[in-house]
């Protein structure tokens, strides 16, 4: 949920700075100042310069701008390298771009743990580097929390002269993410993942990395993304970025990961056959993805919701889908287990007491659902 200071700043912006930031009059210029202040705060969070931040309406738009924008800016390079483990914003866009003839997609192999095979990626570069327009691999998997060795991928891309985009939506605000230290060319991230408002996101585009605009019209965002800016949303983004930076400077990632591990231990102690998807790989501290055999994820999510524990089946964007997660299936998780998997997330405000309570509720709901299923089978 958004921070109280984010809501307050947005409310004040709506009330007092309602001008169009592209207008030259006083109200417009007051709004422009707010937009550029927000850009500075967001840039500082990821170690970029303000000029390298392009504001968008969502991480999906940001990723689309990176993928299609780079392909259009480099028409002599027709290959796009990505993974079946990506968020649908990247995975489905890659498939769409291939279907329309803009590119050919090469899918990087991965381990059952959800980790990318770096040697396969290197092999792709050795064979096709001069034809590759872009590599797009997410920094943190949105469903399992599995981490990408982003600096290693960036170094490999630099070695072969290939541009690198990462969907950092699940990373920014949750762990240190510095575009300069990593060496990434493009990075997608969103305000609401760091307790800002929904409907606001950004694309980091390294200065000098060619990209074609996808929304054409006005000169906003230095001619890279047309459309009147969402000033209150950007103000909220800026405040959330400041707060995230302050928190990251003093947080203890090991203690946060210990909370997640404690939750998983409590669940598995009560339900020994529960399976943690991605457990064998390095993971971000806030995400756990658990399979409960012989149940359906939708039933688990609904049961938990009634008890004020809010989970999702796969990506939040896939709500309403009755199919198991394509990410889990791509990892080799059996269909029945993938269909029985739910994702739960911690925030930086989650307490040990909440962990204990949530684990008890999860175990209770799973036991009740299994009892009903067993009765129905009889």
C-alpha positions, 0 to 999 in steps of 0.5 A: 500500500502507498505510504502515508507521506506519498498519499499526502504529497499526492493530495497536495499536488492535486489541490495546489499544482493542477497545471499542465507541466508543458504550459509556460504559465505560472501554474504549469511551471509549478507543476513542471518543478514537481515533475523534475524533482520527482525525476531527480529522486527516482534517478537517485534511487537507481544511481542514474542521472535525471536525464536517463529516466523516462516516466511511463504509465506502468512497468508494462509500458516501460518494458514495451518501450525498451523492447520495441524501441530498441528493435526499431532503433537498430533495424539491422539487428533482428534478434531478441534474447529473453527467457520463458521465466519473464513476466508477461509484460516481456514474454508476451511482448517478445512473442508479439514482436516475433509474430509481427515480424519485427524480430526473432526471439531466442529463449535462454535455457534455465535450470529447474531452480529458475536460474538462467544458464549463463553458459547457454547465454554465452553460447548464444552470444558467440554465435549471434552477437552481431545480430542481437538487438537486445537481451531482456532478463528480469533482475528478480522473478516476480513469482518465485523471487529468484535472483538474476546475476545481473552484473554477470549478465551485464558484463557478458553483454558488454563483452559482446557489444549487446544492449541489456534490458532488465525488468527490475520491477521486483528489485528496485526498492527492495534491494540495492539496485545501481544501474552504474554498478550493474552495467545495465543499459535499460531498466524497468521499474514501478512506483507501487512496488516501493509503496508509491501509487499505481499507474506510474513507472519508469524506464532507465535508458542509458544516455547514448543507448538508442531507442525509438519512442512508442507514444508519438505526439508531444515533446514530453520526456525529451521526445521519448514518451509523448503525453501529459504527465501524471503530476500527482502520481509522479510526485508520489513516485518521487516521495516513495523513491526517497523513502525507499532510499532511506530505508535501504541505507539502514535495512538488514537484508539477512534479517528480512530473509530470515522472516521469509524463511521462518514463514516457510519453516512454519508452513512446512512443519505443519504441512510437510509436503508443501513445496517451495518453488525456487528454493534451491536458488538465491531469492529476494527476501520478500517473495515465497511461492508455495505449492500445496498438492491436491488443491487448486491455487484459486481456492487457496487464494479465496480461502486466505482472503476471507481471513485477511491474508492476501496471496496470488496465483502466479502473477497478480496480472493473471488474476482470472486465469484458471491456467497454472503459471507459465513460469512454474511450468517452464521451470519444470514444476509438474502441472498439478503442483503448478496449479496448486501454487500460491505466491505470498509477499512480505513488505519492509513493514512485515513483523514477526508476529504477522509472519506467525499469524499468516503461517497459522492461517495458511496452514489452517486454510490448506487443512480445511480445503484438503478435508473438503476435497477428501470428503468430496472424493469419498 
